Amino acid sequence: MESENTTRQAIWKRRIHEPFITAALAVALTAGFGYGAILVASLAFGVMPGSWYSALVQAHGHAQLFGWLGLAVLGMGLFFMPRLRGVSLQSSQRLPYAFALLVSGIVLRVAAQPLAGWFAASAFAGVPRAAMLGAAFLEAAGLVCIAWMLMATARAAKPLKRDAPAYPVEPFARIGFVCLALAFFLNLLGTWNAFTESRNVIAARYDQLAITLMLYGVAIPMAIVFSLRNLPLFLRLALPPRNGWRKLAAFYAFALALRALPFLVAIADDGLVFTGRVLSANYILVLTVDALAVLGVILLNACILIFLWRLDLVRRRPPWTVDRAPDTRPDLEYLRKPTRAHFPDYGEYGRFEWLIYSAFAWLVVAVILDVLRALPGVNESIPIPQDAARHALMAGFITLLICGMSVRMAPGFSGKRGVTHPDLVTWLFGLGNLAAFLRVAPAFFPQSEFALMLWGVSGFIGWCAVLVLALILWRTFR
């Protein structure tokens, strides 16, 4: 029994990513893209939304952000980031407990909230509401375990020097994990607020801030970390300059704080309303906060564009291989199998680069839509649906980048030299982009029945894309 436990712990330590990615895929196929397909199909086929609809919308969002995105980031990050600092994850014996708490909390939440909405008019609704609160406590407890391990890992790591590989990206990793912790805390706070007020959905001031933190505080900074460290190698790009990234991270954090300011003021109202003061009643304060939030949106997206420019996906500069040392045995070059043009692999990961390039194209679309929505006067003359901007980021950039990075990185983490079905990666690219397009474009034509029909189809196509990714990774891990 002792040797079996030792073996199990060694597997957890060596393959941290596999259970997290598997759980992320399971949540995405059920409550994530599964609920999403039900929601858009119900509207497309004329089903009248009831009290269950808003509860199902929030459960779908929670599954996508905390399950699909959160678990995938944790799985890849807990494996990759400690090694970038030259140390393994410390206190890893707590990892199975953290995993169990997080997954059980997410599953309980996405199951209980739709039930709370469905039985909103009955006395039974109090039971799923209590389950939602319990789920929030489970998730928070799981993140506390993760935070404990990360702090122990930081203490075990050597002091970070300027020439260390982690030095440029370490502030972005800190932003990502701090915002992840804040999002889980806000989820707990918002769920408690909903439970005490006998509501089936979390108030917008908590929910919208948690969404902002997960999208712009977790997804974008962690994408910057993984991109800067891996894409020059995977795509044979020029090495990004090392200087300036820490200043950009500080600027990004400042812009994110400005963007979150309206939600923070709204949450602060909860604490002041009992003293007879309400911050949001102050007209001058509201105008100032809104202006600062618009500035935060513009600055935040400017930081994203600076990152894309310095990453140089359009290959303005020659790849890093041009300046590497010459081979010591050029006479043996004819014995080597040539790699794909412009890439260091032989196709064993499929056309993963299509997923990555299209993901960043969707990021540019999301940046444009987000800025246009924020600019005074523009959104009134050219209405930009928030749903379109948000899903360009979530269904387009985040989902496709998770797919591309998972296909390319996860096999190596598991000691594999490629994916089992590289041809399926092309299908993943087609399905993922089609689902994102059909989810974003119809939002601009809300009165069109044909656009509504396409919107309904997008959910099923997105679900099929995640199913293809699950098949690729499951067979590869096995």
N, C-alpha and C positions, 0 to 999 in steps of 0.2 A: 504493500500500500504506500509506503514511504517513497519507494522508487517511482511508483506511478505518479504521485503528487509532484515529485521532482521533475519528471518528464513533462508533465502538464505545465508546470511553471516555466520550464525551458522553452516549450512551444509558444507560450504566451509572450515570453521575452523576445524570442527570435522572430515571431510572426505576429507582432502586435496588430498590424494593419488588417489581417484577414477577417477576424470576427467583427471589427468595426465596419469594414466595407460591406461584408455580407449583411449585417444588420441594416446598414444604410440602404442597400438595394431592396431588402425585404420591406422596409418602411415605405420606400418610394413606390414599390409595386402595389402596395395595398392602400394605405391612407394618403400617400403623397400624390402620385400620378393617378392612382385609382380613384380617390375622392375627386380629384380635379376633373377626370373624365366624366364622372357622374354629374358634377356641377354644370359643366359646359353643355353636356348632352341634354340635361333637363331643361335648360333655357332654350337650347336649339329646337327641342321638340315641343316647346310650349307648355311645359309643366310649371304651374304657378308656384313660386317660392312661398313656403310657409315659415313658421317659427324655427323649423329645423335648418333652413337654408343658411342663415348667418352663422349658426353654430357649426355647420359642416364646413363653411368657408374658413373659419378660424382653425378648425381641426386640420383641414388640408394645409393651411399655411404653416401650422406648427409642425406637421409631419415633414414638409418640404424644407423648412429652415433649420429646425432642431434635429430632425431625423436624417434626411437626405444630405443636407449640407453639413450640419454639425458633426454627425458621426463620421462622415467621409473625411472632413478636415482633421478630426481627432485621430482617426486611424492612420492617415498618412503623416500627420504632424508629429505624433508621439513616436513614430518610427524614425522619421527623417531629422527632426530638429535636434534631438540630443546628439546624434552622430555628427551633425554639422558642428557641434561644439566639442567633438572629440571624446564623448562620454556616452555610456548607455543609460537608458531610463532607470532611475533609482526607485527603490521601494516598489518594484514591479509586481511583487506578490499581492499588492492591493488592486492591481489592474482588473482582474476578473470581477471583483466586487464593484468597482466603479462602472464597469461595463454593464453588469447586471442591473445596477441602480438606474443608470441612464436609459437603457433599453426598456426596462419595465415601466419607468415613468412615462416615456414617450408613448408606449403602446397603451398604457392606461389612459393617458390624456386623449389620444385620438379615438379611443373607443368610447370614453365616457361623455365627451362633449356633444357628439351627435345625439346620444341618448337623452342628454339634458335638454336639448332643443326639441326633440321629438315629443317628450313627455312634459313640455314646459307648462301645460295647463293642469297637470295632475300633481298630487302630493308626492308622487314617486320621484319628481325632478330633484328633490334634495339629495337623493342618494348619488346620482351621477355628478352632481355639483361637489359633493364631498369627495368623490373619487378624483375629480379634477384637481382639487386642492392637495390630496394625497400624492397625486402624480407629480405636481410641482415640487413637493418636498423630496420625493425620490430623485428627481432630476437634479435638484440643488445639492443633495447629498452626494450624488455621483460626481458632480463637478468639484465638490470639495475634495474628494479623493484624488481626482486628477490634479487639482491645484497643489495638493500635498506632494505628489510625486514630482511635479515640475519644479517646485521650490527645492526639494531634495536634490534634483538633478542639477539645478543652477548652482547649488552649494558645492557639488562634487566636481563641476567643470572648472577648468583652469581660467584665470582672468583673461578676458577678451582683449586681444591686441589688435592694433590697426591693420595688420597684415593677415589676420585670421579670416577664413572663408565666411564665417558668420557675421563679421563686423558690419558690412553694409546693410544686411537685411535684418539684423537682430531687433532694431526698433519696430519694424513692421510686424515681426512675430509677437512682440510684446503687445502691440496694439490689438492684434488678432485675439490673443488669449484673454486680455483684459476685457475687451468688448464681448467676448463669448461669456465670460463670467457675469458681466453686467446684464446681458440679455437673459440669462437664466434667473438672476436675481429679480429683474423686472417681471419676468413671467410668474415668479412666485408672488411678488407683490400684487400684480394685477389679478391673479387667480384668487388671492385672499380677498381683494376688494370685491370681486364678482361674487364670491361665496357669502360674504357678510351682507351684500345687498341683494342676494337671491336672484342673481342674473346668470344667464346661460352663456354669455359671451363676455370676454374681457373688454374693459373700457378702451376706447381708441387711444387715449393718451398713453397707456401702458403698451398696448399692442403695437401701435405705429412706431413707438420708440424702439421696441424690441426688434421690429422688422428692419428699421434703419440700422441698428447696431449689427444685426446679422449680415445684412447685405453689404453695407459700406464699412463696417468696423471689423468684420470677420472675413467675408469672402474676398474683398478686394485686397486687403493687406496680405492675406495668406497666398493669394494668387501672385502677388508681387514677389513674395519670398520664393515660392517654388519656381516661378518663371526666371528670376535672375540667376538662381543657382543651377537650373537644369536645362532650360531651353537653349542656351548657347551650345551645350553639349549635344542635346537631342536633335537640334536643327542645324547645327554647324553655323551658328551666327557669329558675329563679332562679339568679343567679350565686352559687356557694358562697362563703362567707366566706374571705378570704385568710389570716387569721391562724390559728395553731394546727396547721397541717399539718406543719410541720417537727418540732414536738414529737411529734406523732402518729407520724411516721416513725421517730423515735428510740425511742419506746416500742414500736413494731412490731418494729424490729430486735432490741431486747432480748428481747421475747417469743419471737421466732423462734429466738434463740440458746438460750433455755431449752428450747424444744420439741426442739431438735436435740441437747440435752445427752446423752441416753442413747446415741445413735449415736456421738457423739464419744468417750464413755468406752469403748464397745466397740471402736472403732478404735484408741484409745490402748492397749488391751490387747495389740494386735499388737506394739507396740514394747517393751512391758514384759515380755512372756512369756519372752523370752530372758534376762532378768535374774533370773528366778525369782519375779517379782511379777506378780500379776493383779489389776487394779483391781476387776473385777466380782465377785471372791470376797469383797470386803469388804461384809458385810451392811448395815451402817449407811450406807455410801456408796451402795449400790443403792437403799435406801429414800429417801435424800435426793435422789438424782438423779431417781427416779421422781416424787417429790412436786414437784420443780421443773419437770419436764416437764409434769405436769398443770396447774400454774400457768401455764406458757407457753402451753398450748393455750387455756386460758380467756382469758388476756390477749390473745392473738393474735386470737381470734374477737371479743373485745370491740372491738378496733381496727377490725375489718371492719365491725361494726355501727355504730360511730361514723361511719365513712366513708359508709355508706349513708344514715344519718340526715342528715348534712350535705349530701350530694348532692341530697337532696330529690326523689327520683323520684316520690313521691306528690303532689307539687305543693302543699305546705303554704303556700308563699309565691308571690306573683305572679311571672310570668316577667320576665326582665331587660329585655324590650322595653317594659315599662310605663314605665320611667324614662329611656328614651333620648330624645334631643333631637327636637323636633317636625320634621316634614318641611317643607322650605323652600317647596315648591309643593303644598300640599294640594289645589289646584284641579285638579291632574293625577292625583289618586288614582284616578279612574274609568278611566283608561287602563291601569292595572296589572292583570295577571291575578291574582286572589286565590290565595293559597297554601292548603294544607290547614289545617283548623282545628287550632290549637295547634302547628303545625309550619311551618318556613320554606320547605319544598320543595313541589313540585307533584306528587309521586308518582313522580318519575323514578328514585328508588332503591327503589321498591316499599315494602312495609310493613316496612322495616328495624327500626322501633321495636318491633315485636312480638318480634323476635329479642332485642333489648337488654333489654326489660322481662322477658321470660321467663328470660333469662340471670341477671338479678339475683334473680329469684324462686328459681331453683335455687341461687344462692349462699346465700340465707337457709336453704334446706333443708340445704345442706352444713354451714353453721355449727351448726345445731341438732343434726344427727347427730354432728358432730365433738365438740361439747361433751358431749353425752349419753354418748358413748363414753369420754370422759376422766373424768367424775365418778365418784368412788369409790362403789361399791354400785349405781349405776344400771344399768351395763352387765351386771351379774350378774343383776338382776331382769328387765330388758328388754334382751335381747341386741341390740346394734346392729352389724350386719356392717360390718367395715372396708371391704369391697368396695362397699357401698351408699354410705357416706359419701364415699369417694374418687371414685366415678363420678358422684355428684351434683355434685361439683366439676369433674371432668374432662369427662364426657360432657354434663353439664347446663350449668354456668356457662361454663367455658372455651371449649368448642366453639361454643356458641351466641353467645357474645360475639365470638369470632373471626369467625364468619359475619356477625353484624350490623355490626361495625366494618369488615370487609373490603368489604361491599356498599356502605357509606356513604362510606368514606374512600378506598379504593383507586382508584375512578374519578377522583376529583379529583386524586390524586397523578399519574395518567396523563394529565391534561389533558382528561378526559371530563366531560360534564355529566349523567351518569346511567348506569345499567346498561342493557345491551342488552335484557334480558328482565325488566322489573320484576315481571311477574306471577309469575315463578318464585320470587320471594322469599317469597311466601305458602306455596308448597310446601316451601321450605326450612325455614320456621318449623314447619310441621306435622310433617314428617319428623324434624327435629332434636329436637323435644320428645317425640315418640312414642318415638324411639330411646332417649332419656335415661330416660323413664319405665319402659320395658320393661327397661332395664338395671339400674335402681335398685330398683324395687318387688319384683320376684321374688326378690331377694337375702334378703328377710325371710321367705320361705317355701321354704327349701331342700329340704324333703321333698315338696313338691307337684310332681307330674309336669306339671300344666298350667302352673305358674309356670316350670318349667324349659323348657317349650316356648316360652313367651313370651320368656324370656331368650335362647333360641337365635335367635328372629326379630329381636331387637333389633340384633344385629350387622349383618344385611343391611340393615335400615332405616337405621342410621347410615351405612353405606357409601353408600346411595342419597342421603342428605342431602348428604354431601360431594361426590358426583358432581354434584348440582344446583348447588352452589356453584362447582365447577370449571367447569361449563358457563357459568354467569353471568359469571364473571370472565374466562374465556378469550375469550368473544365480546366482552366489553367491552374488554379489552386490545387485541384485534385491530381 
